[in-house]
Amino acid sequence: MAERNGDGPHAATDDPARQADGPGTAAAGPEDPALAEVRDRAQRAIADADNARKRAERTTAERVAAERQRVAAAWLPVLDSLDLALHHAGADPEAIVQGVAQVRDQAADVLARLGFGPVGAIGEPFDPTRHEAAEAVEEPSVPPGTVVRVIRPGYGGDTLLLRPAVVAVARAGRPEERPDGPDPDRESDGG
């Protein structure tokens, strides 16, 4: 089989396009030096790109490992506090409650230091990108669409949400319950 680049021993005779077929056409000779230089540069560029890709993959893996270690280390004091609470489980129940509250505060502090503060507060407008409505409740003292209770807090930062807050939201009163009477645009069908 003839070699692709035309450098093989049978390249001139196996490839009819490379054979001499008339006056002014010569048989394949040595490769043009300019072509060899371009080929060499292309091969070097491909090798450099491959090396850069491998270096970037190594750097990324090292950064991920370092970040995992940093986050795990941030949680160690919380784990220590939980171990201490379990060790004193037979103590005064009031002290246990206080200890658990302190551990909870430690955990919230770790999340905040990692850039993930609490999401969802009573009185703020419902935002479907940050809240998950679990309940709609009648609450005449606040405008419709306002968070009236946080069922489960969410956590996130400015650009990344770990989990949305599960909330109860104030809804608009039913037409028959509105102080101005039923909605005139709505017909009753008796059912």
Contacts in CASP RR format, 6 or more apart in sequence:
PFRMAT RR
TARGET T0000
AUTHOR 0000-0000-0000
METHOD contacts of the structure
MODEL  1
MAERNGDGPHAATDDPARQADGPGTAAAGPEDPALAEVRDRAQRAIADAD
NARKRAERTTAERVAAERQRVAAAWLPVLDSLDLALHHAGADPEAIVQGV
AQVRDQAADVLARLGFGPVGAIGEPFDPTRHEAAEAVEEPSVPPGTVVRV
IRPGYGGDTLLLRPAVVAVARAGRPEERPDGPDPDRESDGG
2 8 0 8 1.000
2 10 0 8 1.000
2 11 0 8 1.000
2 14 0 8 1.000
2 15 0 8 1.000
3 11 0 8 1.000
6 15 0 8 1.000
6 18 0 8 1.000
6 28 0 8 1.000
7 31 0 8 1.000
11 18 0 8 1.000
11 28 0 8 1.000
12 18 0 8 1.000
12 19 0 8 1.000
12 27 0 8 1.000
12 28 0 8 1.000
12 29 0 8 1.000
13 19 0 8 1.000
18 27 0 8 1.000
18 28 0 8 1.000
19 27 0 8 1.000
20 26 0 8 1.000
20 27 0 8 1.000
71 114 0 8 1.000
74 110 0 8 1.000
74 113 0 8 1.000
74 114 0 8 1.000
75 107 0 8 1.000
75 110 0 8 1.000
77 106 0 8 1.000
77 110 0 8 1.000
78 103 0 8 1.000
78 106 0 8 1.000
78 107 0 8 1.000
78 110 0 8 1.000
81 99 0 8 1.000
81 102 0 8 1.000
81 103 0 8 1.000
81 106 0 8 1.000
82 103 0 8 1.000
85 96 0 8 1.000
85 99 0 8 1.000
85 100 0 8 1.000
85 103 0 8 1.000
88 95 0 8 1.000
88 96 0 8 1.000
89 96 0 8 1.000
90 96 0 8 1.000
108 117 0 8 1.000
108 118 0 8 1.000
111 117 0 8 1.000
111 155 0 8 1.000
111 162 0 8 1.000
115 156 0 8 1.000
115 157 0 8 1.000
116 155 0 8 1.000
116 156 0 8 1.000
116 157 0 8 1.000
116 160 0 8 1.000
116 162 0 8 1.000
117 155 0 8 1.000
117 156 0 8 1.000
117 157 0 8 1.000
118 153 0 8 1.000
118 154 0 8 1.000
118 155 0 8 1.000
118 165 0 8 1.000
119 130 0 8 1.000
119 131 0 8 1.000
119 153 0 8 1.000
119 154 0 8 1.000
119 155 0 8 1.000
119 156 0 8 1.000
119 157 0 8 1.000
119 161 0 8 1.000
119 164 0 8 1.000
119 165 0 8 1.000
120 130 0 8 1.000
120 131 0 8 1.000
120 147 0 8 1.000
120 150 0 8 1.000
120 153 0 8 1.000
120 154 0 8 1.000
120 165 0 8 1.000
120 167 0 8 1.000
121 147 0 8 1.000
121 150 0 8 1.000
122 147 0 8 1.000
122 148 0 8 1.000
122 149 0 8 1.000
122 150 0 8 1.000
123 142 0 8 1.000
123 146 0 8 1.000
123 147 0 8 1.000
123 148 0 8 1.000
124 146 0 8 1.000
124 147 0 8 1.000
125 145 0 8 1.000
125 146 0 8 1.000
125 147 0 8 1.000
126 133 0 8 1.000
126 145 0 8 1.000
126 146 0 8 1.000
126 147 0 8 1.000
126 167 0 8 1.000
126 169 0 8 1.000
129 161 0 8 1.000
129 164 0 8 1.000
130 154 0 8 1.000
130 161 0 8 1.000
130 164 0 8 1.000
130 165 0 8 1.000
131 147 0 8 1.000
131 164 0 8 1.000
131 165 0 8 1.000
131 166 0 8 1.000
131 167 0 8 1.000
131 169 0 8 1.000
132 164 0 8 1.000
132 165 0 8 1.000
132 166 0 8 1.000
132 167 0 8 1.000
133 167 0 8 1.000
133 168 0 8 1.000
133 169 0 8 1.000
134 151 0 8 1.000
134 166 0 8 1.000
134 167 0 8 1.000
134 168 0 8 1.000
135 149 0 8 1.000
135 151 0 8 1.000
135 167 0 8 1.000
135 168 0 8 1.000
135 169 0 8 1.000
136 168 0 8 1.000
136 169 0 8 1.000
136 170 0 8 1.000
136 171 0 8 1.000
137 148 0 8 1.000
137 149 0 8 1.000
137 168 0 8 1.000
137 169 0 8 1.000
137 170 0 8 1.000
137 171 0 8 1.000
138 170 0 8 1.000
138 171 0 8 1.000
138 173 0 8 1.000
138 177 0 8 1.000
139 146 0 8 1.000
139 148 0 8 1.000
139 170 0 8 1.000
139 171 0 8 1.000
140 173 0 8 1.000
142 148 0 8 1.000
142 170 0 8 1.000
143 170 0 8 1.000
144 170 0 8 1.000
144 171 0 8 1.000
144 172 0 8 1.000
144 173 0 8 1.000
145 169 0 8 1.000
145 170 0 8 1.000
145 171 0 8 1.000
146 169 0 8 1.000
146 170 0 8 1.000
147 165 0 8 1.000
147 167 0 8 1.000
147 168 0 8 1.000
147 169 0 8 1.000
148 167 0 8 1.000
148 168 0 8 1.000
148 169 0 8 1.000
148 170 0 8 1.000
149 167 0 8 1.000
149 168 0 8 1.000
150 165 0 8 1.000
150 166 0 8 1.000
150 167 0 8 1.000
151 166 0 8 1.000
151 167 0 8 1.000
151 168 0 8 1.000
152 165 0 8 1.000
152 166 0 8 1.000
153 165 0 8 1.000
154 161 0 8 1.000
154 162 0 8 1.000
154 163 0 8 1.000
154 164 0 8 1.000
154 165 0 8 1.000
154 166 0 8 1.000
155 161 0 8 1.000
155 162 0 8 1.000
155 163 0 8 1.000
156 162 0 8 1.000
156 163 0 8 1.000
175 181 0 8 1.000
175 182 0 8 1.000
175 183 0 8 1.000
175 186 0 8 1.000
176 182 0 8 1.000
182 188 0 8 1.000
END
